[in-house]
Amino acid sequence: MKAGHNSLSGLNSWLRMFRTGLVLLRYDALLPKETAHLLPPVPRAFAGLLRGMFARKTNLRPGERYAIALQQLGPAFIKLGQVLSTRGDIFGQQFIIDLAHLKDNLPAFPQSVAEASVVESLGKPVDAIFSHFGDVLGSASIAQAHEAILLDGRKVAVKILRPDIETVIASDIDMMVLAASMVVFFFPSTRRLEPVAFVDTVAQSLLLELDLRLEASACDEIGKIINTEPWMRAPKVVWHQVSRRVLVTEWAQGTPLSRPEALTLPGLAHKELADNLIRAFLSQALDHGAFHADLHEGNLFVSAPAQITAIDFGIIGRLRPKERRYLAEMLWGFLRRDYKRVAEVHFEAGYVPRHHNVDSFAQALRAVGEPVLGQKATEVSMGRLLTQLFEITAQFDMHLRPELVLLQKTMVSVEGVARRIYPEHDLWEAARPVVKDWISRELSPVVQTRRIVEKLISRLRTDDDEYNAPANRQAVELAALKVVAAQGRTFGLIALVVSVISLAVLIWLAVR
């Protein structure tokens, strides 16, 4: 029975992928005519043949065609469109305008279905929970939101999963896994990009979005982090009105950034707003190791002068302490133009294979960093920069890191949104205060010394017998020597100051 189920699932995946190709071809979004001139002669002729056989005759712009195709293909592809729609600097402003409705303007399911879902999920009639249950506010790929007022008078947003969305997501995931496996099989050079691991990461994040209790937990966790900081806010969860398919949160103040009028609000400080977005994201990732991983315009509300409120915590990224240190040191190295240290961190993290040369990698990083650092966003070609980065990753055999997929995806989205808010935005200068504070706090000589000493003391206290073994005793002593050596410059400076003061006192006593 299980074998039959797997066989049926595999067949459905093939049919789904075939349908995906046909939909993209129908809207000329697989090998669009606008990019035909970039292809070699044979692939260009083949693409033209497919376009002539399947593509509809239309005067729609590329972004409009992609929007229609991605909307038809379902939630996973809509998520892809949301990422693409943040990169106006690469695809053009008209392209992202055409994709913008993918964020929160998809066709809504009926009000009656929404109310029935509330009753079934929360176990009470709608009027026993709300004094008012309004029409749809926004309808996205996985859920839609309604404005409502609780019986105690609080204005809230009610998020409800789409009917049968679980089946749709499962089908999308099966198809993406199959497609990733085929890419690896037919194009072995893509192995370093880890397409299967990438799909697994995306699939896990999509599955987590199907239980709104988990989103409520994430909203509460991240909200307690960011509500204590000056850069971003999160609405509070109404915990006694939460279930797997329904989530109620307090009302988010402001205007959705996805609306055209959002950036024309009176008194809006565009530069400060863009800075706050970057700093909020970096603070979450570096200081706390947990960050909102779906920060597109549809999930951000703004109000003057520079207040940002985030909603939709269905996708949360997490970084372990060592990954946070690697990220902070890389950013700090770029900010100081210390490309050798940036290269060393890549090798320490295992992002670059050991058989490569650190100095050569540092040289490649300098070629990337120097044209970008200190430049206004309008003076930097992100398309050219990304092409150069991709070439470098190939040259140095760098593999995609599945644990960093959400971080990289969110960084791309956040930087793109910041550019839209303030076209001349300088990502590096916006990042400097957060990264500098983290480096000062977490990597100072005193902090590192204290942590190593605490580890040594803890080990001695918890396992005296193990410590008494000669090999382990030698290891502990060696670690202690490394602490002293690593901090030698700091301690030497202190000793020098003390010596100078002592010498001055002796001279004063002698001449007195």
KESE-776972 format. One record per residue: residue in one letter; x, y, z of N, C-alpha, C in turn. Coordinates in steps of 0.1 Angstrom, whole numbers, plus 5000, padded with zeros to 4 digits. Layout:
BEGIN
aXYZXYZXYZ ...
This chain:
BEGIN
m500849885000500050005000500950135000 k501950125008502850235009503550264996 a504050144990504750164977503750224966 g502450174967501550234957501350384960 h501350424972501150564976502350644971 n503550594973504750664968504750674953 s504350564946504250574932503350674927 l502150684933501150784929501650924932 s502350944943502851074947503951114936 g504751014932505751044922505151084909 l504051014905503351044892502751184893 n502151214905501551354906502651464906 s503851434911504951534910505351554896 w505451444888505851464874504751544866 l503451514869502351584863502351734867 r502651754880502751894885503851974878 m505051914877506151984871505852004856 f505251914849504851934835503852044834 r502952054843501952164843502652294845 t503652294855504352414858505052474845 g505752384838506452424826505452474815 l504252414814503252464804502752604808 v502452624821501952754825503052864823 l504252834826505352934824505452964809 l505452854801505552874786504352954781 r503152924786501852994782501953144783 y502653184794502753324797504153384793 d504853304785506253344781507053384793 a507053304804507753334816508853224819 l509053124810510053024812511353074805 l511253104792512353164784511853284777 p511553394785510853514779511653574767 k510853624758511353684746512253804749 e512053874760512953984764514353944766 t514553814770515953774773516553684762 a515753664751516253574740517553614734 h517953744734519153784728520353744736 l520153704749521253664758521653514756 l520753434748521053294747521953264734 p522653154735523453114723522453084712 p522953074699522053054688521152924689 v521652814693520852694693519752704704 p520152734716519052744727518052854723 r518552964716517653074713516653024703 a517052944693516152884683515152794690 f515652704699514752614706513752694715 a514152794721513252874729512152944720 g512652994709511653054699510652954695 l511052824692510152724688509052694699 l509552674712508652654723507652774724 r508152894723507353014724506253014713 g506652984701505652974690504652874692 m504952764699504052654700503052674712 f503552734723502752734735502352874740 a503152974737502953114743501753184737 r500953244746499853324741500253454736 k499553504726499853634720499353744730 t500153824735499753924745500754044745 n500154154749500954274750501354304765 l501154204773501454224787502954244789 r503354324799504754334803505254204810 p506654184810507154064816506654044831 g506654154839506254144853504854104854 e503954154845502554114845502353964841 r503153924832503053774828503553684839 y504653724846505153644857504153644868 a503553754871502553764882501353674880 i500853664867499753584864500153434865 a501353404860501853264860502053214874 l502753294882503053254896501853244904 q500853324902499653314909498953184906 q498953144894498253024890498952904895 l500252914897501052794901500952764916 g500652864924500352834938501352894948 p501252864961501952934972503452934971 a504052814967505552814966506052914956 f505352924945505753014934505453154937 i504353174945504053314949505153364959 k505653274967506753314976507953354968 l508253284957509353314948509153454942 g507853484938507553614932507753724943 q507453694955507653794966509153834967 v509953734966511453764967511853844954 l511453804943511753874930511254024931 s510154044937509554174937510254274946 t511254234953512054324961513254384953 r513554324941514754354934514554444922 g513954564925513754654914515054704908 d516154704915517454744910518054644900 i517554514900517954414891516954404879 f515654394883514654364872513954494867 g514154604874513554724870512254754878 q511954884880510854934888509554884883 q509354884870508054844864507854694867 f508854614867508754474870508154444884 i508754514894508354494908506954554910 i506554664903505254714904504254614899 d504554544888503654444882503554324891 l504554294899504554174908503954214921 a503654344924503354384938502054324943 h501054294935499854244940499954104945 l501054034942501253894948501353904963 k501654014969501854024983500554004991 d499454074987498354074996497054094988 n497054084975495854104967495353984959 l495553864964495153754957493653734959 p492953654950491553634952491253574966 a490253634972489853584986488853474985 f488853384996487753284997486553355004 p485353305002484153375007484153395022 q483453505026483253545040482653425048 s481653365042480953255049481953135052 v482853115043483853005046484853055057 a485153175057486053235068485353215081 e484153255082483453255095483253115099 a482953015090482752875094484152825099 s485252865093486552815098486752875113 v486352995115486553045129485752965139 v484452935135483552865144484152725147 e484552655136485152525138486452515146 s487252615143488652625150488552665164 l487752765167487752825181486552775189 g485652695183484652635191483552725196 k483352845190482352935195481753005183 p480553055184479953135173480753265171 v480753315159481553435157481153555166 d479853565168479353675176479653655191 a480053535195480453515209481953555211 i482653585201484053625202484253765198 f483553805187483753945181482454025181 s482554155184481454235183481254285168 h482354265161482354305146483354215139 f482954145128483854065120483754115106 g484854185102484754265089485154185077 d485154245066485454185053486954165052 v487454105041488854065039489654195038 l490754195046491754295045492854265034 g493254145034494254105024494253955023 s494453905011494453765009495753715002 a496553645009497853595004497853455000 s498953394998499053264992498653155001 i498753175015498453065024497253095033 a497053225035495953265044495453405040 q494353445046493753575044493453635058 a493353765058493153835071491853925070 h491253925082490054005084490154105095 e489554225094489554315105488354275114 a488654285127487554255137487754325150 i486654325158486754395171486254295181 l487154265191486754175202485654235211 l485054145219483954195227484454295238 d485754285241486254385251486654525244 g486354535231486654655224487954675216 r488854575218490154575211489954545196 k490654635188490654605173491754505170 v491354405163492354295160492354255145 a493354175142493354115128493253965130 v492353905122492053765123492653695110 k493653605112494253535101493653395100 i493253355088492653225086493253155074 l493653025076494252955065493252925054 r493752915042492952885030492452745031 p491252715026490752585026491652485018 d491852375023492652265016494052305013 i494652415020495952455016497052355019 e496752265029497752165032497952065020 t496952035013497051945001497852014990 v497552144988498252224978499752234981 i500152264994501552274998502252144996 a501652035000502251904999502551874984 s501651914975501851894961503051974956 d503052104960504152194956505452134961 i505552094973506852044978507251914971 d506351824968506751704960507351744947 m506651844940507151884927508551944928 m508752034938510052104939511152004942 v510851904951511851804954512251724941 l511251694933511551624920512351714911 a511951834910512651934901514151954905 a514351964918515651984923516551864920 s515951744922516751614919517051614904 m516151654896516451654881517551754878 v517451864884518551964881519951914885 v520051844896521351784900521751674890 f520751594886521051484877521551534863 f520851634857521151674844522251784844 f522451854855523451964855524351944868 p525251844867526051814879526751934885 s527052044877527752154882526952234892 t525652204893524852274903524852214917 r525652104918525652034931526152124942 r527052214939527552304949526552404954 l525452424947524352514951523352434959 e523552304961522752224970521252244968 p520752224955519352244953518352164961 v518752034964517851954972517752004986 a518952034992518952095005518152225006 f518352304995517552434995516052404995 v515652314987514252284987513752225000 d514552145007514152095020513952215030 t514852315029514752425038513452505035 v513152525023511952605019510752525023 a510752385021509652305024509352305039 q510452305047510252305061509552435066 s510052545060509452675064507952685059 l507652625047506252625043505352545052 l505852425056505052345065504852405078 l505752485083505552545096504452655095 e504252715083503252815081501852755082 l501752625081500452555081499852535095 d500552575105500052565119500152705125 l499052775126499152915131499452925146 r499352815153499852815167501352835168 l502052785158503452805157503752945153 e502953005144503153145141502953235153 a501853205161501553275173502753275182 s503353155184504553145193505653225188 a505953225174506953305169506753455170 c505453495168505153635169505353685184 d505053595193505253635207506753645211 e507453545206508953535208509653655202 i509453675189510153785182509653925187 g508253925190507754055195508354095208 k508654005217509254045230510654095227 i511254055217512654095213512554235207 i511754255197511854385189511054495196 n510054465204509254565211510054645221 t511254585225512154655235513154735228 e513154735214514154805207513554915199 p514255015194513655135188513355125173 w513655005167513655005152512354945146 m511654855154510554785148509554745159 r508254725155507254675165506654555159 a505954475169505154365165503854365173 p502754325167501554325174501554205184 k500754225195500654115205499654015201 v499853885205498953775202497853775212 v496653745207495453725216495453575218 w496153525228496353385230495153295231 h494153345238492953265240492053245227 q492453315216491753305204492753255193 v493553155196494453095186494252945185 s494252895172494152755169495052725158 r495052605153495852565142495552645129 r494252675127493852735114493452885116 v493452935128493053075131493953135141 l494353265138495253335146494653475148 v494553525160494153665163495253745170 t495553855164496553945170495954085171 e496554165179496154305180496454375167 w495754485165495854555152497254625150 a497754605138499054665135498854815130 q499454905137499355045133500155085121 g499555175113500355225101499655185088 t500355215077499955185063500755075057 p500154975051500954875045501954925035 l503254885036504254935027503954895012 s503154795010502854754997501954854989 r501254944997500455044990501255154985 p500855204973501655324967501755444976 e500655474984500655594992501555585004 a502055465007502755445020504055535020 l504755555009505955635009505755775007 t504455815006504155965005503456015017 l503455945028502855985041503556115046 p502756205050503356335055504256305067 g505456375067506356365078507256235078 l507156155067507856025067509356055065 a510256005073511656015072512255895065 h512355905052512755785043514055725047 k515055805049516355745052516355675066 e515755735075515655675089514855555088 l513755555081512955435079513755315073 a514455345063515255235057516355185066 d516955285074517955245084517355155094 n516155195099515555115110515254975105 l514854955092514554825087515754735088 i516954785083518154715082518554675097 r518554775105519054755119518154665127 a516854665124515954575131516254425127 f516454405114516754275110518154225115 l519154305115520454265119520454245135 s519754325142519654315156519054185160 q517954145153517254015156518253905153 a518953905141519753795137521053785146 l521653895148522953895156522753885171 d521953975176521853985191521053865197 h520053815189519153725195519053585187 g519653575175519653455168518353405163 a517353495163516053465157515453585150 f515053565138514653685130513453655121 h512653755119511553755109512153725095 a511753615089512353575077511453595064 d510453685066509553715054509253865054 l510253945054510154085055509954155041 h508854125034508554195022507554305025 e507254385015506454505018505054475023 g504454365019503154325023503054295038 n504254265044504254225058504754345067 l504954465061505454575068504454695068 f504254755080503354875081504254985085 v504055105079504855225083503955335087 s504555415096503955545100504955645103 a504655775102505655885104506055885119 p507355925121508355965111509055845106 a509255735114510055625109509655495116 q508455475119507955365127507655245117 i508155125120507855005113507154905122 t506054845117505454735124505454615115 a505854495120505954375112504754285115 i504254215105503254115108503653985101 d502853885102503053755095504353695099 f504353625110505553565115505653415112 g505053375101504953235097506353175094 i507353255090508653205087509653275096 i510353195104511353255113512653185111 g513653265109515053215107515753205121 r516653115122517453105135518953075131 l519753145139521253125138521853075151 r522652985150523452935162524453035166 p524953035178525953135182527153145172 k527653035168528853045159528553105146 e527353085140526953145128526753295130 r526253335141526053475144527453545144 r528453475150529753535151530353545137 y530253435129530753445115530153565108 l528853575109528153685102528653825106 a528753845119529153965125530554005121 e531453905121532853925117533053955103 m532253885094532253915080531854065077 l530654095083530154235081531154335086 w531654315098532654405104533954415095 g534354305090535554305082535354385069 f534154375063533854455051533754605055 l533154635066532954775070534354835072 r535354755077536654815079537654785067 r537054725057537854695045538954595049 d538754515058539754415062539454285055 y539754275042539354165034540054035038 k541254045044541953925048541253865060 r540653945069539953885080538653825075 v537953885066536753835060537053695053 a538153695046538453565040538753455050 e539453495061539853395072538553345078 v537553425080536353385086535653285077 h535653305064535053215055535653075056 f537053075058537752945059537452885073 e537352965083537052915097535652845097 a534752915090533352865090533152745081 g534152715073534052605063533352635051 y533052765048532352805036533252795024 v534552795025535452785014536352655017 p536452565008537352445011538752485014 r539452405022540752435028541852435017 h541552365006542652354996542852484988 h541952584990542152714984543052804992 n543452914986544453004993543653124999 v543953155012543253255019543453395012 d544753415009545053545003544453564989 s544353464982543653474969542153504970 f541553444980540153464983539953604988 a540853654996540853795001540953894989 q541753854980541953944968540553954960 a539953834959538653834952537553914959 l537553904973536653984981536854134979 r538154174978538454314977537854364963 a537954274953537354314940535854334941 v535254264950533754284952533454404961 g534254414972533854514982534254664978 e535354684972535854824969534854904960 p534254844950533354924941532054954948 v531754884960530454894966530454984979 l531554964987531555025000531655174998 g530755245006530755395006530055454994 q529455364986528755414974527255424977 k526555524971525055524972524455404964 a523355364969522655254962522455274948 t522155404944521855434930523155424921 e524255414928525555404920526055264919 v525355164925525755034926524854944917 s525454864908524654774900524554644907 m523454614913523254494921523354374911 g522854384899522954274890524354234887 r525254334884526654304882527354254894 l526954304906527554254918527154114921 l525954074919525553944921526153844911 t526353894899527053804889528453784893 q529153884898530553874903530653774915 l529653794924529653704936529453554932 f528553534922528353404918529553344911 e530253424903531453374897532553334907 i532653414918533653394928533253264936 t531953244939531653124946531952994938 a531753004925532152894916533652874916 q534352984915535852974914536452904926 f535852934938536352884951535552764956 d534752704948534052584951533152594964 m532552714965531652744977530352674975 h529852604984528552534984527452624991 l526252604986525152674994525052615008 r524852695018524752645031523252645035 p522652525036521152515039520752595052 e521652595062521352665074521252815073 l521852865062521853005060520953055049 v520152965043519252995032518253105036 l517553095048516653195052517253325055 l518553325060519253445063519553515050 q520053445040520453505027519153555020 k518153485020516853525014516353645020 t516353655034515853775041516753895038 m518053875038518953985035518754045022 v518453965012518154014998516854094999 s515854035005514554105006514654235013 v515254235025515354355033516154465026 e517254425020518054525013517254585001 g516454504994515654554983514554644988 v513954614999512854695004513454835009 a514654825015515254955020515655045008 r516054984997516355064985515055124979 r513955054980512655114975512255224984 i512455214997512055325007512955445004 y514255425003515255535001516255494991 p516055534978516855484967518355494969 e518855604976520255624978520755554991 h520055464996520355405009521755335009 d522455345020523755285021523655175032 l523555055027523354935036524454925046 w525654945042526854925051526855025063 e526555155060526455255071525255225080 a524155175074523055145083523355035092 a524154935087524554815095525554845106 r526354955104527554975112527254985127 p526255055132526055065147525754935153 v524854855146524454725152525654625152 v526354625141527554525140528654575150 k528854705151529954755159529654715174 d528354745178527954715192528154565195 w527754475185527854335187529354295189 i530154345180531554315181532154355194 s531854475198532354535211531954455223 r530654405222530054335233530554185234 e530554125222530753975222532153935219 l532954015212534353975208535454055215 s535154135225536154205232537154115239 p538354145241539354055248538854015261 v538254105269537854075282536753975282 v535753985273534653895272535153755268 q536053755258536553625253537353555265 t538153625272538953565283537953515293 r536953595297536053545307535353415303 r534953405291534253295286535053165286 i536353185282537253065282537553025296 v537753115305538053085319536853015325 e535653065322534453005328534352855323 k534652835310534552695305535552605312 l536752665314537852585321537352545335 i536852645343536452625356535252525357 s534352545347533152455347533652305345 r534652295336535152155333535852095345 l536552185352537252135364536352095375 r535252175377534352145387533452015385 t533051995372532151895369532851755367 d534151755365534751625362536251625366 d536451625380537851625385538551505380 d537951385380538551265376539051275362 e538251325353538651335339539751435338 y539751545345540751645344542151585349 n542151495359543351435364544051345354 a543351305344544051225333545051315326 p546251265324547351355319547051425306 a546351345297546051405284545151525285 n544051505293543151615295543651735303 r544551705313545151805321546051895311 q546751825302547651895293546751985284 a545651935279544752005270544252135277 v543852125290543352235298544452345299 e545652295303546852385305547152455292 l547052385280547352445267546352545264 a545052515267544052615265544252745273 a544652725285544952845294546052925288 l547152855283548252935277547753005265 k546852945257546353015245545553145249 v544853135260544153255265545053365268 v546153335275547153435278547853485266 a548153395256548753445244547853535236 a546553495235545653565227545353705232 q545453715245545253845252546553915255 g547653865250548953925254549054065251 r548554115240548654255236547954345246 t546754295250545954375259546654385273 f547054265278547654265291549054335291 g549754325280551054385278550854545279 l549854595273549554735273549254775288 i548454695295548154735309549454725317 a550254625315551454615323552354735320 l552454785307553254895304552855025311 v551455035311550955155318551255155333 v551055035339551355025353552855045356 s553754995347555155015349555555165348 v554955235338555255375336554855455349 i553655425354553155485366554055455378 s554455335379555355295390556755365389 l557255375377558555445375558455585378 a557255645375557055795378557055815393 v556355725400556355735415557655725421 l558555625416559855605421560755735419 i560655785407561355905404560956025413 w559656035415559156145424559656125438 l559656005443560155975456561656005457 a562355975446563855995447564256145447 v563556225440563856365439563256445450 r562356385457561656465467562556515478 
